């Protein structure tokens, strides 16, 4: 496994300003597999200066030139997919089947959809004698987490490149190797020097310097709501734009006419797909009181069918959580639910049988959860589903909306019109009806404390553009 001990600045791999490093651990074994350099303000200054110097020329490139660049990135990315997947298996514990398909494919999809958005976007329009012009916002600071790395890096880098912006990326120090490979892909594809820059580090060392930097025009951040508040606070003195994709505690409403034998295993698979480490996971199940016993039996059988183990092992569906801190948080929340009177249907505290090392969590279903419990309020980020009952649709919607988050919602019904009606009442940026998955042509983002930005397709492209109005552009 290669190290992440250098930074990509101004089109070159350079040494950090300091010697501070951290170990990158394999969460399946808890053993170090690589070293990541921890940058600081001096490294950020160098990267921002390179991005600032590259902006005048890159911002003036044509749409056709940027389309050609993105198409070349797609070609090079496709040639290195297996290498990215191997990094994800090692540094975040993604099972091979997930790493090679959804994880790698999601990153590729963002570049592909950015091309389509760029080709079809109207950068100028005339309104009478006035011209409306969409221009690149400038130098962008991009901060991404570890849970869906290629997707979340590409969801920022691709639209920034499409818009004509230059950028500095700070990926998660927990899973930095895939970001190194993506930087190599961008270099090989011919991204001009200084347009894309990569600085490794943690939040206090690099994140703060990047988000508060006076020469950064915009920050795009994906991470926890707590960290997002700090990002906004750091960015406020320079009044830069901040686009945030933050936490979630998404409710899944199963209406009484749903086919539970289909819905329960399907929706559990969606939650557990990345070991529950997805901000939009529908972990709060809301089910009719009269159908509770049926749902719990189906949920027990579905959860106990999941194979937990090391990413390389054949048939493994659930890998470990990313870190000791992540494991400890899930254990704390399960314990809090039991202490509050909830019942563990299956799973629970500790590692799965036969796994005595690694940050593995037992696939868990907890019933008797009420919306005032800690486990119903906090984002859990693990393979844990809570089950809460409701008496009628109005109560289900009220429970679903009773949260500080508003990222995603889920609803299933045999009657599509009923499902659509519930979807309209949910205070979330996204709603999945009858198991529909993410669509990269749609907008990804949430309400309330789940953030204030949108990603994917033309919605993501707009985040990286300023609007200029030229009055009297043509004679009236």
Secondary structure by P-SEA (a helix, b strand, c coil): cccccccccccccccccccbbbbbbccccccccbbbbbbcaaaaaaaaaaaaaaaaaaaaccaaaaaaaaaaaaaaaaacaaaaaaaaaccccccccccccaaaaaaaaaaaaaaaaaaccccccccccbbbbbccccbbbbbbbccaaaaaaaacaaaaaaacccbbbbccccccaaaaaaaaaaaaaccccccbbbbbbcccccaaaaaacccccbbbbbccaaaaaaaaaaacccccbbbbbbbbbbbbbbccccaaaaaaaaaaaaaacccccccccccbbbbbccaaaaaaaaaaaaaaaccccccccccccccccccaaaaaaaaaaaaaaaaacccccccccccccccccccccccccccccccccccccccccccbbbbbbbccaaaaaaaaaccccccbbbbbcccaaaaaaaaaaccccccccccccccccccccccccccccccccaaaaaaabbbbbbcccccc
